[in-house]
Structure formats: C-alpha cells, structure tokens
Amino acid sequence: MDDKTARNFLIDQGMTLETRRNPDAFLMLLERGNAPIPGQMTSILLALKVLYRSLEGRSQIDRELTYALHLLVLESQRQFERGRNCGVSWPPLLAEDLNRLERAVASIFTGKWQD
C-alpha cells in the first residue's frame, strides 16, 4: 500500500458517517452493530502505519486527513460502547484492535510510534 492509497482509504473509513458513501466502511458497520469485515481492521492498521511513515519529519497534516483520523478513533469507540450497551456481541479482539487504532493515530499526531 502506498501513502496516497493509505490516505484515501483512511479518509473513506473515517468520514463515512458524514458522507454515507460506503456502506461497508468501518464506522458504518459499527454504527449498524455489525463487526468489521474480515481483514478490514488489519487494513486500517496497515494504512495507519504507512501513513505514519510517509508523514515522518513533517510538521503539518492536512485538515481533511486529521479530521478523518479523529473521527475514526472517536466514533469507533463511541459506536463500540453504544453497541455493547445495546447487547451487541462484538468479536473478542475488537476492543483491543480499537486500542491499537487509537495508539496508531496518536503516533501519527505525535510523530513517535507508540507500540
């Protein structure tokens, strides 16, 4: 995955609640109480790592990407909690994956990878 593909993929996954363009986007699935498509979370985490590497040494991130990353973290946690409160049976590793997502986005914002 190259940095442009990673950027576009993350924007699509993060902005989907606003645009409603992609019904299979990560946040749309969580909003409906559905688990991510197999491999989707892996693709998101890979895209975040690619993006992190492409932004190393840069002091600015464009607004659209920043907002998409913010929404990806905020809304995934919100939808996860909402689903859990409504009795959704999430996959066992989803909570851990959401923590990985949050650390990867924080890494992009701080410029230092957080394992």
Biopython code that builds the backbone (N, CA, C, O; Angstrom):
import numpy as np
from Bio.PDB.StructureBuilder import StructureBuilder

atoms = [
    (1, "MET", "N", (0.860, -1.176, 0.000)),
    (1, "MET", "CA", (0.000, 0.000, 0.000)),
    (1, "MET", "C", (0.902, 1.232, 0.000)),
    (1, "MET", "O", (1.822, 1.341, 0.810)),
    (2, "ASP", "N", (0.630, 2.146, -0.906)),
    (2, "ASP", "CA", (1.412, 3.390, -0.928)),
    (2, "ASP", "C", (0.716, 4.448, -0.071)),
    (2, "ASP", "O", (-0.414, 4.251, 0.376)),
    (3, "ASP", "N", (1.401, 5.575, 0.154)),
    (3, "ASP", "CA", (0.867, 6.587, 1.073)),
    (3, "ASP", "C", (-0.414, 7.237, 0.556)),
    (3, "ASP", "O", (-1.286, 7.575, 1.357)),
    (4, "LYS", "N", (-0.553, 7.421, -0.749)),
    (4, "LYS", "CA", (-1.773, 8.020, -1.289)),
    (4, "LYS", "C", (-2.968, 7.084, -1.107)),
    (4, "LYS", "O", (-4.059, 7.524, -0.744)),
    (5, "THR", "N", (-2.759, 5.804, -1.359)),
    (5, "THR", "CA", (-3.813, 4.807, -1.158)),
    (5, "THR", "C", (-4.199, 4.738, 0.313)),
    (5, "THR", "O", (-5.383, 4.678, 0.645)),
    (6, "ALA", "N", (-3.209, 4.746, 1.191)),
    (6, "ALA", "CA", (-3.466, 4.706, 2.633)),
    (6, "ALA", "C", (-4.279, 5.915, 3.068)),
    (6, "ALA", "O", (-5.254, 5.786, 3.809)),
    (7, "ARG", "N", (-3.875, 7.084, 2.605)),
    (7, "ARG", "CA", (-4.584, 8.320, 2.955)),
    (7, "ARG", "C", (-6.038, 8.251, 2.502)),
    (7, "ARG", "O", (-6.944, 8.521, 3.291)),
    (8, "ASN", "N", (-6.269, 7.895, 1.247)),
    (8, "ASN", "CA", (-7.636, 7.839, 0.716)),
    (8, "ASN", "C", (-8.475, 6.786, 1.425)),
    (8, "ASN", "O", (-9.654, 7.009, 1.699)),
    (9, "PHE", "N", (-7.875, 5.651, 1.719)),
    (9, "PHE", "CA", (-8.583, 4.582, 2.424)),
    (9, "PHE", "C", (-9.008, 5.046, 3.812)),
    (9, "PHE", "O", (-10.145, 4.818, 4.225)),
    (10, "LEU", "N", (-8.096, 5.695, 4.532)),
    (10, "LEU", "CA", (-8.417, 6.152, 5.887)),
    (10, "LEU", "C", (-9.462, 7.259, 5.879)),
    (10, "LEU", "O", (-10.318, 7.308, 6.762)),
    (11, "ILE", "N", (-9.403, 8.136, 4.907)),
    (11, "ILE", "CA", (-10.426, 9.179, 4.797)),
    (11, "ILE", "C", (-11.784, 8.543, 4.523)),
    (11, "ILE", "O", (-12.790, 8.942, 5.110)),
    (12, "ASP", "N", (-11.813, 7.555, 3.634)),
    (12, "ASP", "CA", (-13.068, 6.860, 3.328)),
    (12, "ASP", "C", (-13.623, 6.164, 4.574)),
    (12, "ASP", "O", (-14.822, 6.241, 4.841)),
    (13, "GLN", "N", (-12.770, 5.494, 5.327)),
    (13, "GLN", "CA", (-13.209, 4.777, 6.524)),
    (13, "GLN", "C", (-13.630, 5.735, 7.632)),
    (13, "GLN", "O", (-14.553, 5.435, 8.390)),
    (14, "GLY", "N", (-12.962, 6.888, 7.736)),
    (14, "GLY", "CA", (-13.221, 7.824, 8.831)),
    (14, "GLY", "C", (-14.329, 8.823, 8.575)),
    (14, "GLY", "O", (-15.002, 9.254, 9.512)),
    (15, "MET", "N", (-14.529, 9.195, 7.333)),
    (15, "MET", "CA", (-15.522, 10.231, 7.013)),
    (15, "MET", "C", (-16.880, 9.651, 6.613)),
    (15, "MET", "O", (-17.806, 10.397, 6.294)),
    (16, "THR", "N", (-16.994, 8.370, 6.630)),
    (16, "THR", "CA", (-18.178, 7.719, 6.086)),
    (16, "THR", "C", (-19.482, 8.071, 6.807)),
    (16, "THR", "O", (-20.539, 8.098, 6.176)),
    (17, "LEU", "N", (-19.430, 8.337, 8.101)),
    (17, "LEU", "CA", (-20.663, 8.690, 8.807)),
    (17, "LEU", "C", (-21.207, 10.023, 8.323)),
    (17, "LEU", "O", (-22.407, 10.281, 8.419)),
    (18, "GLU", "N", (-20.335, 10.865, 7.807)),
    (18, "GLU", "CA", (-20.778, 12.155, 7.282)),
    (18, "GLU", "C", (-21.216, 12.059, 5.830)),
    (18, "GLU", "O", (-22.181, 12.703, 5.417)),
    (19, "THR", "N", (-20.494, 11.244, 5.054)),
    (19, "THR", "CA", (-20.775, 11.183, 3.618)),
    (19, "THR", "C", (-21.773, 10.091, 3.254)),
    (19, "THR", "O", (-22.502, 10.216, 2.271)),
    (20, "ARG", "N", (-21.807, 9.030, 4.036)),
    (20, "ARG", "CA", (-22.676, 7.870, 3.774)),
    (20, "ARG", "C", (-22.403, 7.244, 2.405)),
    (20, "ARG", "O", (-23.290, 6.632, 1.811)),
    (21, "ARG", "N", (-21.165, 7.400, 1.904)),
    (21, "ARG", "CA", (-20.799, 6.876, 0.582)),
    (21, "ARG", "C", (-20.577, 5.383, 0.573)),
    (21, "ARG", "O", (-20.968, 4.716, -0.385)),
    (22, "ASN", "N", (-19.973, 4.844, 1.590)),
    (22, "ASN", "CA", (-19.545, 3.458, 1.582)),
    (22, "ASN", "C", (-20.239, 2.686, 2.705)),
    (22, "ASN", "O", (-19.835, 2.797, 3.863)),
    (23, "PRO", "N", (-21.273, 1.907, 2.387)),
    (23, "PRO", "CA", (-21.996, 1.194, 3.435)),
    (23, "PRO", "C", (-21.162, 0.127, 4.143)),
    (23, "PRO", "O", (-21.519, -0.305, 5.239)),
    (24, "ASP", "N", (-20.058, -0.301, 3.533)),
    (24, "ASP", "CA", (-19.188, -1.298, 4.162)),
    (24, "ASP", "C", (-17.983, -0.676, 4.856)),
    (24, "ASP", "O", (-17.078, -1.392, 5.283)),
    (25, "ALA", "N", (-17.962, 0.640, 4.971)),
    (25, "ALA", "CA", (-16.872, 1.303, 5.683)),
    (25, "ALA", "C", (-16.944, 0.926, 7.160)),
    (25, "ALA", "O", (-18.013, 0.630, 7.695)),
    (26, "PHE", "N", (-15.806, 0.944, 7.786)),
    (26, "PHE", "CA", (-15.656, 0.520, 9.176)),
    (26, "PHE", "C", (-16.684, 1.154, 10.114)),
    (26, "PHE", "O", (-17.374, 0.452, 10.854)),
    (27, "LEU", "N", (-16.782, 2.474, 10.079)),
    (27, "LEU", "CA", (-17.700, 3.152, 11.002)),
    (27, "LEU", "C", (-19.166, 2.865, 10.686)),
    (27, "LEU", "O", (-19.994, 2.801, 11.594)),
    (28, "MET", "N", (-19.486, 2.695, 9.423)),
    (28, "MET", "CA", (-20.870, 2.365, 9.049)),
    (28, "MET", "C", (-21.259, 0.991, 9.604)),
    (28, "MET", "O", (-22.369, 0.810, 10.106)),
    (29, "LEU", "N", (-20.347, 0.034, 9.509)),
    (29, "LEU", "CA", (-20.616, -1.295, 10.047)),
    (29, "LEU", "C", (-20.837, -1.228, 11.557)),
    (29, "LEU", "O", (-21.793, -1.803, 12.077)),
    (30, "LEU", "N", (-19.945, -0.522, 12.257)),
    (30, "LEU", "CA", (-20.096, -0.412, 13.713)),
    (30, "LEU", "C", (-21.392, 0.297, 14.080)),
    (30, "LEU", "O", (-22.056, -0.079, 15.046)),
    (31, "GLU", "N", (-21.749, 1.309, 13.321)),
    (31, "GLU", "CA", (-22.982, 2.050, 13.602)),
    (31, "GLU", "C", (-24.200, 1.126, 13.514)),
    (31, "GLU", "O", (-25.157, 1.279, 14.273)),
    (32, "ARG", "N", (-24.157, 0.176, 12.591)),
    (32, "ARG", "CA", (-25.266, -0.777, 12.431)),
    (32, "ARG", "C", (-25.168, -1.956, 13.394)),
    (32, "ARG", "O", (-26.027, -2.838, 13.388)),
    (33, "GLY", "N", (-24.122, -1.974, 14.221)),
    (33, "GLY", "CA", (-23.947, -3.075, 15.168)),
    (33, "GLY", "C", (-23.339, -4.306, 14.535)),
    (33, "GLY", "O", (-23.469, -5.412, 15.060)),
    (34, "ASN", "N", (-22.665, -4.115, 13.391)),
    (34, "ASN", "CA", (-22.007, -5.224, 12.703)),
    (34, "ASN", "C", (-20.503, -5.169, 12.934)),
    (34, "ASN", "O", (-19.906, -4.099, 13.048)),
    (35, "ALA", "N", (-19.918, -6.345, 13.000)),
    (35, "ALA", "CA", (-18.470, -6.434, 13.139)),
    (35, "ALA", "C", (-17.797, -6.003, 11.841)),
    (35, "ALA", "O", (-18.407, -6.067, 10.774)),
    (36, "PRO", "N", (-16.550, -5.569, 11.929)),
    (36, "PRO", "CA", (-15.809, -5.233, 10.706)),
    (36, "PRO", "C", (-15.712, -6.455, 9.791)),
    (36, "PRO", "O", (-15.769, -7.597, 10.247)),
    (37, "ILE", "N", (-15.566, -6.191, 8.501)),
    (37, "ILE", "CA", (-15.349, -7.247, 7.520)),
    (37, "ILE", "C", (-13.996, -7.879, 7.829)),
    (37, "ILE", "O", (-13.062, -7.166, 8.194)),
    (38, "PRO", "N", (-13.866, -9.209, 7.690)),
    (38, "PRO", "CA", (-12.563, -9.831, 7.955)),
    (38, "PRO", "C", (-11.441, -9.133, 7.169)),
    (38, "PRO", "O", (-11.544, -8.916, 5.962)),
    (39, "GLY", "N", (-10.381, -8.795, 7.887)),
    (39, "GLY", "CA", (-9.236, -8.121, 7.295)),
    (39, "GLY", "C", (-9.342, -6.605, 7.267)),
    (39, "GLY", "O", (-8.356, -5.919, 6.998)),
    (40, "GLN", "N", (-10.535, -6.074, 7.544)),
    (40, "GLN", "CA", (-10.728, -4.622, 7.477)),
    (40, "GLN", "C", (-9.891, -3.892, 8.524)),
    (40, "GLN", "O", (-9.244, -2.891, 8.217)),
    (41, "MET", "N", (-9.903, -4.383, 9.739)),
    (41, "MET", "CA", (-9.125, -3.734, 10.798)),
    (41, "MET", "C", (-7.636, -3.852, 10.504)),
    (41, "MET", "O", (-6.880, -2.912, 10.747)),
    (42, "THR", "N", (-7.212, -4.991, 9.987)),
    (42, "THR", "CA", (-5.810, -5.156, 9.610)),
    (42, "THR", "C", (-5.420, -4.140, 8.545)),
    (42, "THR", "O", (-4.338, -3.556, 8.604)),
    (43, "SER", "N", (-6.300, -3.928, 7.573)),
    (43, "SER", "CA", (-6.041, -2.946, 6.512)),
    (43, "SER", "C", (-5.967, -1.534, 7.072)),
    (43, "SER", "O", (-5.126, -0.741, 6.650)),
    (44, "ILE", "N", (-6.836, -1.219, 8.015)),
    (44, "ILE", "CA", (-6.821, 0.102, 8.636)),
    (44, "ILE", "C", (-5.509, 0.314, 9.391)),
    (44, "ILE", "O", (-4.875, 1.361, 9.262)),
    (45, "LEU", "N", (-5.110, -0.675, 10.173)),
    (45, "LEU", "CA", (-3.864, -0.546, 10.940)),
    (45, "LEU", "C", (-2.653, -0.467, 10.021)),
    (45, "LEU", "O", (-1.718, 0.284, 10.298)),
    (46, "LEU", "N", (-2.656, -1.225, 8.937)),
    (46, "LEU", "CA", (-1.573, -1.143, 7.960)),
    (46, "LEU", "C", (-1.526, 0.238, 7.316)),
    (46, "LEU", "O", (-0.455, 0.826, 7.169)),
    (47, "ALA", "N", (-2.693, 0.753, 6.935)),
    (47, "ALA", "CA", (-2.759, 2.094, 6.331)),
    (47, "ALA", "C", (-2.241, 3.150, 7.299)),
    (47, "ALA", "O", (-1.569, 4.092, 6.880)),
    (48, "LEU", "N", (-2.540, 3.007, 8.574)),
    (48, "LEU", "CA", (-2.048, 3.960, 9.573)),
    (48, "LEU", "C", (-0.523, 3.893, 9.686)),
    (48, "LEU", "O", (0.133, 4.925, 9.824)),
    (49, "LYS", "N", (0.034, 2.703, 9.629)),
    (49, "LYS", "CA", (1.497, 2.556, 9.692)),
    (49, "LYS", "C", (2.148, 3.174, 8.452)),
    (49, "LYS", "O", (3.162, 3.862, 8.560)),
    (50, "VAL", "N", (1.565, 2.930, 7.277)),
    (50, "VAL", "CA", (2.072, 3.520, 6.035)),
    (50, "VAL", "C", (2.003, 5.043, 6.118)),
    (50, "VAL", "O", (2.951, 5.739, 5.755)),
    (51, "LEU", "N", (0.881, 5.544, 6.593)),
    (51, "LEU", "CA", (0.708, 6.988, 6.724)),
    (51, "LEU", "C", (1.717, 7.569, 7.710)),
    (51, "LEU", "O", (2.315, 8.614, 7.454)),
    (52, "TYR", "N", (1.900, 6.894, 8.825)),
    (52, "TYR", "CA", (2.879, 7.355, 9.819)),
    (52, "TYR", "C", (4.251, 7.508, 9.168)),
    (52, "TYR", "O", (4.914, 8.532, 9.331)),
    (53, "ARG", "N", (4.666, 6.493, 8.437)),
    (53, "ARG", "CA", (5.989, 6.533, 7.793)),
    (53, "ARG", "C", (6.073, 7.649, 6.753)),
    (53, "ARG", "O", (7.114, 8.292, 6.615)),
    (54, "SER", "N", (4.995, 7.877, 6.032)),
    (54, "SER", "CA", (5.034, 8.916, 4.994)),
    (54, "SER", "C", (5.036, 10.330, 5.592)),
    (54, "SER", "O", (5.468, 11.284, 4.945)),
    (55, "LEU", "N", (4.548, 10.452, 6.830)),
    (55, "LEU", "CA", (4.489, 11.766, 7.471)),
    (55, "LEU", "C", (5.665, 12.040, 8.400)),
    (55, "LEU", "O", (5.776, 13.132, 8.957)),
    (56, "GLU", "N", (6.543, 11.054, 8.569)),
    (56, "GLU", "CA", (7.697, 11.259, 9.452)),
    (56, "GLU", "C", (8.479, 12.497, 9.033)),
    (56, "GLU", "O", (8.789, 12.693, 7.858)),
    (57, "GLY", "N", (8.784, 13.314, 10.014)),
    (57, "GLY", "CA", (9.560, 14.517, 9.760)),
    (57, "GLY", "C", (8.742, 15.704, 9.300)),
    (57, "GLY", "O", (9.274, 16.810, 9.202)),
    (58, "ARG", "N", (7.475, 15.511, 9.017)),
    (58, "ARG", "CA", (6.635, 16.641, 8.596)),
    (58, "ARG", "C", (5.965, 17.245, 9.820)),
    (58, "ARG", "O", (5.616, 16.539, 10.766)),
    (59, "SER", "N", (5.793, 18.545, 9.787)),
    (59, "SER", "CA", (5.218, 19.222, 10.954)),
    (59, "SER", "C", (3.722, 19.498, 10.801)),
    (59, "SER", "O", (3.076, 19.947, 11.747)),
    (60, "GLN", "N", (3.167, 19.231, 9.611)),
    (60, "GLN", "CA", (1.746, 19.506, 9.401)),
    (60, "GLN", "C", (1.065, 18.329, 8.710)),
    (60, "GLN", "O", (1.674, 17.603, 7.925)),
    (61, "ILE", "N", (-0.209, 18.168, 9.028)),
    (61, "ILE", "CA", (-1.061, 17.162, 8.399)),
    (61, "ILE", "C", (-2.274, 17.914, 7.874)),
    (61, "ILE", "O", (-2.785, 18.811, 8.544)),
    (62, "ASP", "N", (-2.739, 17.557, 6.682)),
    (62, "ASP", "CA", (-3.871, 18.304, 6.124)),
    (62, "ASP", "C", (-5.142, 18.089, 6.946)),
    (62, "ASP", "O", (-5.328, 17.054, 7.587)),
    (63, "ARG", "N", (-5.987, 19.077, 6.906)),
    (63, "ARG", "CA", (-7.180, 19.134, 7.736)),
    (63, "ARG", "C", (-8.136, 17.964, 7.493)),
    (63, "ARG", "O", (-8.648, 17.381, 8.449)),
    (64, "GLU", "N", (-8.382, 17.617, 6.234)),
    (64, "GLU", "CA", (-9.309, 16.525, 5.926)),
    (64, "GLU", "C", (-8.825, 15.205, 6.522)),
    (64, "GLU", "O", (-9.609, 14.464, 7.115)),
    (65, "LEU", "N", (-7.557, 14.919, 6.365)),
    (65, "LEU", "CA", (-6.991, 13.691, 6.927)),
    (65, "LEU", "C", (-7.047, 13.704, 8.446)),
    (65, "LEU", "O", (-7.412, 12.704, 9.064)),
    (66, "THR", "N", (-6.691, 14.815, 9.042)),
    (66, "THR", "CA", (-6.724, 14.934, 10.502)),
    (66, "THR", "C", (-8.124, 14.690, 11.034)),
    (66, "THR", "O", (-8.307, 13.967, 12.013)),
    (67, "TYR", "N", (-9.103, 15.287, 10.394)),
    (67, "TYR", "CA", (-10.493, 15.109, 10.834)),
    (67, "TYR", "C", (-10.934, 13.655, 10.664)),
    (67, "TYR", "O", (-11.612, 13.110, 11.535)),
    (68, "ALA", "N", (-10.560, 13.031, 9.561)),
    (68, "ALA", "CA", (-10.920, 11.626, 9.336)),
    (68, "ALA", "C", (-10.304, 10.730, 10.407)),
    (68, "ALA", "O", (-10.969, 9.826, 10.912)),
    (69, "LEU", "N", (-9.041, 10.971, 10.758)),
    (69, "LEU", "CA", (-8.394, 10.178, 11.797)),
    (69, "LEU", "C", (-9.055, 10.401, 13.154)),
    (69, "LEU", "O", (-9.263, 9.459, 13.918)),
    (70, "HIS", "N", (-9.376, 11.645, 13.439)),
    (70, "HIS", "CA", (-10.078, 11.983, 14.684)),
    (70, "HIS", "C", (-11.408, 11.230, 14.767)),
    (70, "HIS", "O", (-11.723, 10.620, 15.790)),
    (71, "LEU", "N", (-12.182, 11.279, 13.684)),
    (71, "LEU", "CA", (-13.475, 10.590, 13.671)),
    (71, "LEU", "C", (-13.308, 9.080, 13.763)),
    (71, "LEU", "O", (-14.096, 8.408, 14.427)),
    (72, "LEU", "N", (-12.310, 8.556, 13.117)),
    (72, "LEU", "CA", (-12.076, 7.119, 13.141)),
    (72, "LEU", "C", (-11.887, 6.626, 14.574)),
    (72, "LEU", "O", (-12.446, 5.601, 14.962)),
    (73, "VAL", "N", (-11.103, 7.354, 15.350)),
    (73, "VAL", "CA", (-10.875, 6.968, 16.746)),
    (73, "VAL", "C", (-12.112, 7.245, 17.595)),
    (73, "VAL", "O", (-12.602, 6.359, 18.294)),
    (74, "LEU", "N", (-12.609, 8.464, 17.533)),
    (74, "LEU", "CA", (-13.724, 8.870, 18.385)),
    (74, "LEU", "C", (-14.983, 8.052, 18.111)),
    (74, "LEU", "O", (-15.585, 7.505, 19.035)),
    (75, "GLU", "N", (-15.372, 7.969, 16.862)),
    (75, "GLU", "CA", (-16.622, 7.285, 16.524)),
    (75, "GLU", "C", (-16.539, 5.772, 16.668)),
    (75, "GLU", "O", (-17.539, 5.129, 16.990)),
    (76, "SER", "N", (-15.363, 5.193, 16.436)),
    (76, "SER", "CA", (-15.266, 3.745, 16.615)),
    (76, "SER", "C", (-15.475, 3.381, 18.081)),
    (76, "SER", "O", (-16.169, 2.413, 18.392)),
    (77, "GLN", "N", (-14.875, 4.157, 18.978)),
    (77, "GLN", "CA", (-15.083, 3.912, 20.413)),
    (77, "GLN", "C", (-16.542, 4.162, 20.810)),
    (77, "GLN", "O", (-17.135, 3.399, 21.572)),
    (78, "ARG", "N", (-17.092, 5.232, 20.281)),
    (78, "ARG", "CA", (-18.485, 5.583, 20.595)),
    (78, "ARG", "C", (-19.444, 4.492, 20.111)),
    (78, "ARG", "O", (-20.332, 4.070, 20.852)),
    (79, "GLN", "N", (-19.264, 4.040, 18.873)),
    (79, "GLN", "CA", (-20.143, 3.014, 18.320)),
    (79, "GLN", "C", (-19.949, 1.666, 19.015)),
    (79, "GLN", "O", (-20.906, 0.914, 19.203)),
    (80, "PHE", "N", (-18.720, 1.369, 19.390)),
    (80, "PHE", "CA", (-18.434, 0.144, 20.126)),
    (80, "PHE", "C", (-19.177, 0.147, 21.465)),
    (80, "PHE", "O", (-19.843, -0.829, 21.809)),
    (81, "GLU", "N", (-19.062, 1.232, 22.210)),
    (81, "GLU", "CA", (-19.741, 1.336, 23.509)),
    (81, "GLU", "C", (-21.260, 1.312, 23.344)),
    (81, "GLU", "O", (-21.963, 0.649, 24.106)),
    (82, "ARG", "N", (-21.753, 2.030, 22.355)),
    (82, "ARG", "CA", (-23.189, 2.053, 22.093)),
    (82, "ARG", "C", (-23.695, 0.652, 21.796)),
    (82, "ARG", "O", (-24.726, 0.227, 22.317)),
    (83, "GLY", "N", (-22.963, -0.057, 20.959)),
    (83, "GLY", "CA", (-23.351, -1.427, 20.626)),
    (83, "GLY", "C", (-23.311, -2.333, 21.840)),
    (83, "GLY", "O", (-24.219, -3.136, 22.058)),
    (84, "ARG", "N", (-22.268, -2.204, 22.621)),
    (84, "ARG", "CA", (-22.157, -3.046, 23.816)),
    (84, "ARG", "C", (-23.316, -2.772, 24.774)),
    (84, "ARG", "O", (-23.868, -3.698, 25.367)),
    (85, "ASN", "N", (-23.680, -1.504, 24.923)),
    (85, "ASN", "CA", (-24.807, -1.151, 25.792)),
    (85, "ASN", "C", (-26.132, -1.667, 25.265)),
    (85, "ASN", "O", (-27.075, -1.869, 26.030)),
    (86, "CYS", "N", (-26.208, -1.881, 23.947)),
    (86, "CYS", "CA", (-27.431, -2.401, 23.319)),
    (86, "CYS", "C", (-27.400, -3.919, 23.164)),
    (86, "CYS", "O", (-28.304, -4.502, 22.565)),
    (87, "GLY", "N", (-26.364, -4.558, 23.701)),
    (87, "GLY", "CA", (-26.290, -6.012, 23.671)),
    (87, "GLY", "C", (-25.622, -6.622, 22.449)),
    (87, "GLY", "O", (-25.743, -7.824, 22.213)),
    (88, "VAL", "N", (-24.920, -5.812, 21.673)),
    (88, "VAL", "CA", (-24.207, -6.359, 20.515)),
    (88, "VAL", "C", (-23.064, -7.234, 21.024)),
    (88, "VAL", "O", (-22.343, -6.865, 21.951)),
    (89, "SER", "N", (-22.919, -8.378, 20.411)),
    (89, "SER", "CA", (-21.834, -9.293, 20.753)),
    (89, "SER", "C", (-20.684, -9.050, 19.781)),
    (89, "SER", "O", (-20.634, -9.647, 18.705)),
    (90, "TRP", "N", (-19.770, -8.179, 20.163)),
    (90, "TRP", "CA", (-18.645, -7.828, 19.302)),
    (90, "TRP", "C", (-17.627, -8.958, 19.289)),
    (90, "TRP", "O", (-17.569, -9.747, 20.232)),
    (91, "PRO", "N", (-16.820, -9.049, 18.230)),
    (91, "PRO", "CA", (-15.729, -10.034, 18.224)),
    (91, "PRO", "C", (-14.812, -9.798, 19.418)),
    (91, "PRO", "O", (-14.623, -8.656, 19.838)),
    (92, "PRO", "N", (-14.242, -10.865, 19.966)),
    (92, "PRO", "CA", (-13.457, -10.741, 21.196)),
    (92, "PRO", "C", (-12.262, -9.798, 21.099)),
    (92, "PRO", "O", (-11.903, -9.179, 22.101)),
    (93, "LEU", "N", (-11.640, -9.667, 19.950)),
    (93, "LEU", "CA", (-10.446, -8.831, 19.828)),
    (93, "LEU", "C", (-10.740, -7.401, 19.375)),
    (93, "LEU", "O", (-9.813, -6.604, 19.229)),
    (94, "LEU", "N", (-12.008, -7.063, 19.151)),
    (94, "LEU", "CA", (-12.317, -5.730, 18.633)),
    (94, "LEU", "C", (-11.899, -4.621, 19.595)),
    (94, "LEU", "O", (-11.357, -3.606, 19.157)),
    (95, "ALA", "N", (-12.133, -4.790, 20.870)),
    (95, "ALA", "CA", (-11.740, -3.750, 21.843)),
    (95, "ALA", "C", (-10.233, -3.520, 21.798)),
    (95, "ALA", "O", (-9.778, -2.377, 21.844)),
    (96, "GLU", "N", (-9.469, -4.586, 21.711)),
    (96, "GLU", "CA", (-8.016, -4.470, 21.631)),
    (96, "GLU", "C", (-7.597, -3.797, 20.315)),
    (96, "GLU", "O", (-6.681, -2.976, 20.293)),
    (97, "ASP", "N", (-8.276, -4.156, 19.230)),
    (97, "ASP", "CA", (-7.981, -3.521, 17.939)),
    (97, "ASP", "C", (-8.285, -2.024, 17.966)),
    (97, "ASP", "O", (-7.552, -1.231, 17.376)),
    (98, "LEU", "N", (-9.347, -1.643, 18.640)),
    (98, "LEU", "CA", (-9.677, -0.215, 18.748)),
    (98, "LEU", "C", (-8.609, 0.525, 19.545)),
    (98, "LEU", "O", (-8.305, 1.683, 19.255)),
    (99, "ASN", "N", (-8.045, -0.134, 20.538)),
    (99, "ASN", "CA", (-6.929, 0.475, 21.286)),
    (99, "ASN", "C", (-5.703, 0.626, 20.392)),
    (99, "ASN", "O", (-5.002, 1.636, 20.464)),
    (100, "ARG", "N", (-5.442, -0.371, 19.552)),
    (100, "ARG", "CA", (-4.328, -0.270, 18.596)),
    (100, "ARG", "C", (-4.556, 0.888, 17.640)),
    (100, "ARG", "O", (-3.637, 1.649, 17.336)),
    (101, "LEU", "N", (-5.795, 1.014, 17.169)),
    (101, "LEU", "CA", (-6.151, 2.105, 16.264)),
    (101, "LEU", "C", (-5.872, 3.447, 16.935)),
    (101, "LEU", "O", (-5.277, 4.340, 16.333)),
    (102, "GLU", "N", (-6.300, 3.576, 18.168)),
    (102, "GLU", "CA", (-6.094, 4.828, 18.909)),
    (102, "GLU", "C", (-4.602, 5.145, 19.078)),
    (102, "GLU", "O", (-4.190, 6.293, 18.913)),
    (103, "ARG", "N", (-3.800, 4.135, 19.404)),
    (103, "ARG", "CA", (-2.355, 4.350, 19.565)),
    (103, "ARG", "C", (-1.698, 4.716, 18.238)),
    (103, "ARG", "O", (-0.798, 5.555, 18.205)),
    (104, "ALA", "N", (-2.139, 4.096, 17.147)),
    (104, "ALA", "CA", (-1.558, 4.403, 15.831)),
    (104, "ALA", "C", (-1.870, 5.841, 15.422)),
    (104, "ALA", "O", (-1.002, 6.543, 14.904)),
    (105, "VAL", "N", (-3.099, 6.276, 15.653)),
    (105, "VAL", "CA", (-3.460, 7.663, 15.324)),
    (105, "VAL", "C", (-2.691, 8.632, 16.223)),
    (105, "VAL", "O", (-2.201, 9.657, 15.749)),
    (106, "ALA", "N", (-2.583, 8.322, 17.496)),
    (106, "ALA", "CA", (-1.796, 9.166, 18.397)),
    (106, "ALA", "C", (-0.346, 9.228, 17.926)),
    (106, "ALA", "O", (0.291, 10.277, 18.017)),
    (107, "SER", "N", (0.172, 8.122, 17.428)),
    (107, "SER", "CA", (1.539, 8.097, 16.906)),
    (107, "SER", "C", (1.700, 9.058, 15.737)),
    (107, "SER", "O", (2.704, 9.764, 15.636)),
    (108, "ILE", "N", (0.709, 9.080, 14.858)),
    (108, "ILE", "CA", (0.740, 9.996, 13.718)),
    (108, "ILE", "C", (0.732, 11.436, 14.209)),
    (108, "ILE", "O", (1.479, 12.270, 13.697)),
    (109, "PHE", "N", (-0.095, 11.733, 15.186)),
    (109, "PHE", "CA", (-0.195, 13.094, 15.694)),
    (109, "PHE", "C", (1.065, 13.533, 16.448)),
    (109, "PHE", "O", (1.459, 14.697, 16.375)),
    (110, "THR", "N", (1.688, 12.612, 17.165)),
    (110, "THR", "CA", (2.871, 12.987, 17.957)),
    (110, "THR", "C", (4.183, 12.840, 17.194)),
    (110, "THR", "O", (5.190, 13.445, 17.562)),
    (111, "GLY", "N", (4.170, 12.040, 16.139)),
    (111, "GLY", "CA", (5.395, 11.814, 15.382)),
    (111, "GLY", "C", (6.304, 10.779, 16.004)),
    (111, "GLY", "O", (7.460, 10.648, 15.602)),
    (112, "LYS", "N", (5.798, 10.038, 16.982)),
    (112, "LYS", "CA", (6.576, 8.975, 17.631)),
    (112, "LYS", "C", (5.707, 7.743, 17.742)),
    (112, "LYS", "O", (4.636, 7.784, 18.347)),
    (113, "TRP", "N", (6.173, 6.624, 17.147)),
    (113, "TRP", "CA", (5.354, 5.421, 17.121)),
    (113, "TRP", "C", (5.182, 4.867, 18.528)),
    (113, "TRP", "O", (6.149, 4.719, 19.276)),
    (114, "GLN", "N", (3.930, 4.563, 18.876)),
    (114, "GLN", "CA", (3.587, 4.002, 20.191)),
    (114, "GLN", "C", (3.153, 2.561, 20.000)),
    (114, "GLN", "O", (2.131, 2.286, 19.370)),
    (115, "ASP", "N", (3.945, 1.633, 20.556)),
    (115, "ASP", "CA", (3.577, 0.211, 20.434)),
    (115, "ASP", "C", (2.473, -0.160, 21.381)),
    (115, "ASP", "O", (2.044, -1.314, 21.409)),
]
sb = StructureBuilder()
sb.init_structure("model")
sb.init_model(0)
sb.init_chain("A")
sb.init_seg("    ")
for serial, (resi, resn, name, xyz) in enumerate(atoms, 1):
    if name == "N":
        sb.init_residue(resn, " ", resi, " ")
    sb.init_atom(name, np.array(xyz, "f"), 0.0, 1.0, " ", f" {name:<3s}", serial, name[0])
structure = sb.get_structure()
